[in-house]
Amino acid sequence: VQTITGFGDAGAALVACPKIDKIIFTGSPAVGKLVMAGASKHLKPVILELGGKDPMVFCEDVKLKDILPWAMRGCFQNCGQNCCGVERLFVYEGIYDAFIQAILPKIKSLRQGIPLKCCGSSGDVDCGAMVMEGQIDIIQQLIDDAVSKGATLHCGGKRNMNLAPGQFYEPTLISGITSDMRIAKEEVFGPVMCVVQVPENDDDECIRLVNDCEFGLGSSVYS
């Protein structure tokens, strides 16, 4: 096994190299197109995993205490930096308010910091940092856009200045997400729980809302 580190230039060199027989790439759709175009010059096989906007659905008959851990893990594992992490939570109207009330204190209690015993940290944390500094700006733009269009920000929603200059974004809960908000369509890839209400516990409307996004990858339904 050989490891080559670097950024875009290193990846471009691997794609262009005729001695590399196959490329497996995980990243954005825009860069995925570049990888595919570069590999086509050598008819090189390509596997692309280009992110997701995974939905998790909670029907009105679920037991809240049983589904809360799944929501927390789905949204905050690896500080939300999972391609198949949960990006959209669809909660039926019958349990919507109770869900928000139950999940909010759990999110507020998440411990954030350096996940290693170094730099004064005990390592006993739940959420670490963002891998890329630029991702914080992307997340902030999505949050600000949603709030400007009527979403409710319950906690978080900003860089963790207590851990500055580290790349930490506070665990966030935002609800009232609608399809006109960027955060409903674009990958967040951070510690953000986005909650969409399914009106009147309507299964057909839930299916429509879930499919109102060009991303795929994973999904789950709890009932």
Disulfide bonds with the S-S distance in Angstrom:
none
